[in-house]
Amino acid sequence: MTAPAEAFVAAGFLAPDYGGACLDGVLPAAVAALGAPQVHEGAEGARSRFGLPRTDRVCVVLVDGLGHRMLTERSGHAPFLRSQLPTAQVLTVGYPSTTAASMGLFGTGRPAGRTGLAGYTVRNPVTGRLANLVSWEGAPAPADLQHEPSLFCSAVAAGIEVCSVGPARFAGSGLTEAALSGGRYVGAESLADRVDATLFELSAPGLVYLYWGDVDKTGHQHGWRSREWGDALTVLDAELARLARSVPRGTLILITADHGMVDIDPTALHDVAGSRALRSGVELIAGEPRATHVHAHPGRLDGMAERWRETLGDAAVVATRAEALDAGWFGPVADHVAPMLGDLVVAATGRSGIVDSRTQTPHSLALRGMHGSFTPDEMLVPLMVVG
């Protein structure tokens, strides 16, 4: 094995199962269950793999930040979800295990190497500056960055009624347009209101997508082992139980997530700005602390991988772009996406992270919970089929 491959195994990392037990199959399977497998070449296989029956109503719930291991350990706060765990399937997400990449994976059935949604931030290939793929600040127009068709658009073209239910501010946002365009968007703020809106939309046949983000938000602020995270899980559980009790007969509910999380050790954060060995030759740090894209100044890449490996030791797995692509971290990579990926791709191990205080805010550096790397805590999410 190469040095990155050996380090990957030693770190206990889990590779994405693209095209298998993976988040990329959830929406294709749901649309196939509704009778339109033509939306994706793997749709019917995913429906069979996940054991979905044919139906005329499907509700897909995506809970931001609800890792399978997190839910299992904190299931005392979630009696409804706990009751579903014995029959739940366990999926991997893609790399990086972060919201933008996972929304692309979920919404198109394609990995980050195809969508370009390769981190919290990436290098804008036009300007050379950071593009934030959550706020979409500094990013190109969605259609210029992300070229894959959304599954919602394909479902609508196949004659399926599609509705997304989420916060009003997400309607028409860059990430929504890039990954989840198609169908109608219904804005609702509280989880109770979103469940009410979902139940109304399910009065007619079709596909309803329900998003909830507060579990992730609480985990970032307080850590997923905190009392506050347990409280957020309890709120989620009660509303999902109400949803399951109230949907029309025959409705299929799929509950999944976009990634898990680890609670960071603040003393294990490596600041590029404060390390000559790390910052030497570096033009831009993109991605996030658990999944970092390192872009080198032209002509300065030689020796950089070895220097980063020596400096970080077992705190991270450091791969060159070529090594990461050969290992399939990002799946197949489109030509226009390759420049957005780092010259080095750095995956944090344990509770560590790589930061750059020159470009990251003090608030982001102080987050308690983070995600993006290959640990099972970050990579594994549940798929619960209710109905």
Order of alpha helices (4+ residues) and beta strands (2+ residues): alpha-alpha-alpha-beta-alpha-alpha-beta-alpha-alpha-beta-beta-alpha-alpha-beta-alpha-beta-alpha-beta-alpha-alpha-beta-beta-beta-alpha-beta-beta-alpha-beta-alpha-beta-beta-alpha-beta-alpha-beta
